[in-house]
């Protein structure tokens, strides 16, 4: 699957996401709809990954011809745009806490989406979201950060930093580090490193308990340090 570069494809996606979806280009077929096509495509990606997605694969899962799909949607690129927005779903509602609690709630739910659907992370990294659900998530994050004391420009920058932390954490958690085989292999390599002078810092950190289980999860640790940095920055501005 190649990366997006055709502006006309993106224009068609805009029309589908922000216009009136669900109407075929010609001829009635009541048992098929754009929503049903998107749902079937998400099921394929959930089971087999984004690499297995094709218009033919989706059509087969719906029991229709591939050409029948093209009456509702121009192609695979536009389909992925719609899948992203549908998989994101509605933005989280406020939980009634301070800005840290609100941002943590947003970030945790965002991470959960990527862990539930790893293909979504891959899709968003390659196909910048443009749909109404994505915009609602963006707006919710900005709203959560608004009481933090940051300037408008700083709120946007902080939101992008937090979103980057969510995505990078998801990449690690759904990647090779989440498998038992990776854990075994890393343990074997670490054992070899303990007696190898070339990796003295790694060995010292391991012997000091740096890789021991327990303690604060890396995602939570990183999020808290971001919050502390924001608080320190706002504090310095207030003192000035």
N, C-alpha and C positions, 0 to 999 in steps of 0.2 A: 504494500500500500504506500503510494507516494504521498509526500507532504502537499498541503494545499498551496496553490499559487494562482488559481484562476479566479479573478474577481467575479466573473459571471456566476460561478458556482456559489460563492458566498452570497451574492445578491438573491439567488433562488432560495438559499437557506433563510435569509432574512424574511423573504416573503412568506415562507412556510411557517416560521416561528412567530411572526408578528402579524400575519394576515389572518385569513379565515381558513383553518386547516380542515382536512377531511373530505374535500370535494375532488372527485376524479376529473381528469382532464376531459374525458368524453365517455358517454355511455354509462348507464346505471349498473352498479354491482353492489346491492345492499349488504351482502355478507362480508364485504371487505371495506376497510376504512384506513385512513392514515394512522390513526391511533393504534389499530390492530397490527399494522405493519411495524410500527415502532416497538410495540410490546413484544412482537415475535423476534425482532432483531435483538432486543435486549436479552431475551431468553437464550438466543444463540450465543451471544457474547458472554453471558453468565456461565454457561456450560462449557464453552470451548475457547473462549478468549476472542479478542478483537481480530486476531489474525485469521480466524476461521470465518469471519463474517463476509458474506457476499450476497448480492441480490438474489442469486439462484438459491442459495442456502436458505434465505428467509422465505422465498416463495415456496420452496419445498415444505418447510415447516407449516405453512399456511394452507398447503394443498392447492396452490394456484400456479399458473404459469409465471415465469419471470416477467414476461411482457405485461402481465396484469399489474405488477407493481409500478411500472413506469407510467401508468395512467394516474398515479397518485403522487409519485415522487420522482424527480429527475434522475437520481443516481445514488451511489453509495456514499459519496461525500456529504450530500445533503442529509442522507439518512443518519449518518453519524452525528451531525449537528443536532438533529432532533432527538437522538438517543441520549446525548449528553444532557440536554435540558430536561428530558423526562426522568432520567435517572437521578438527577439532582433533586427534583421534587421541590415542594414549598420550602421557603427559608424558615429557619427556626424562629420561634416566638421568644420574646424576652422572658427571663426567669425571675425578674424582680430583684436582682442583686446589684452590687456595684459594678463598675465597668470591668473589673477583673473577672468577676463571676460571669458576666455576660459574654466577654470575649472567650473565656475558657469553655463556656457552653457551646459557643459557635464553633470553636476550633475542634472540640472533641467530636461534635456531630459531623463536621466536615471530614475529619480523619476516619470516622466510622463508615462514611460512604465509600471511601477509597478502599478500606479493608474489606468491605462487603463485596465490592465490585472492582477488582484490580484493573479491569479493562477501562474503567472510567478514568483512572489516573493516566493511563497511556493515551487515551483519546484527548483528554484536556491538554496534555503536554504537546500534542501535535496539532490539535484543532482548537484554537482559542474560542472559548464559549461566547455565544452572542445572544442567547435566548432570554426570555423573561424570567425564568426561574433562577438562572445564573445572576441576572441583574438584581433580583430580590435578595439573594445570598450576599452579594457585594454590598447592597444597601444596608442589610442587617449588620454586617461587620462594621461598617462605618458608624452606624447608630450606636453600636455597643462601645465603640472607642470615643464617641463624642464627649462624654463627661470626664475624660481622662486628664484634661488640661492641656492637651496638645493643640497646636494650631491646625487649621484646615489642611494645610499642606503636609504637616506632620502626621495627621490622622491617616491620610492616604498612604504615606510611606510606611507607617506602622502596620497598617492593614496588609500591605504587600509583603512585609517582613513576616508577619504571622502566617499568612497564607503560604509563603515559601517554607516556613517551618513545618506546617501541616503536610505539604506535599513531599518534602524531603524525608520526613518521618515515615510517611506512607510507603515511599519507595523502598526504604530499608525493611519495613515490617512485612511488606508483601513480596519482597525479593528473596534472594537466596538465603539471607540470614534467618528466614522464618522456617527453614526446613530442618528436620532432624539430621539429615546427611551433612548439611553445612556445619551444624553444631559439632558433630563428631569429627569432621575433617579439621575444623579450627582447633579443637581440643588437641588433636594429634600434632598439628603444626606448632601449637603453643608449647607443648611438652618438649619438642625438639629445640625450640628457641630458648628455653630456660638454661640450657647448657651451652649455648652458642654465643661467644663474646661479640659477635657482630650485631646482636639484638639486645644489648645490655639494658637499654631503657625499657623495652617491651618486657623483658624478663623481670626487671625490678618492679614494674607496675603490676605484673601478674602475681609475683610473690607477695606484694603488699595488699592483695585482694582486689585489684582493680577490675577483674573480670568475674568476681564472685556474684552469684545471683542475689536478688533482694535489693532493698533500697528503692529510691525513687525511680520510676520509669524514665527512660531518656526523653520521651515526648513531654512528660510533665516537667522534668527538670529544665528542659529548654524553654518551655512556655513561661515558667516562673522567672527564669533569668531575663527573658524579654520584658516581662512586667516590671521587674526590678529596674531594668534599664530605663523604661519609660518613666517610672516614678522618680528616678534620680534626675533624669533630664528635666522633668517638670519642676522638681524641687530647685534645681539650679536656676531655672528661668525665674521662679518666684523670688529667690534670694537676690537675683540681679535687679 
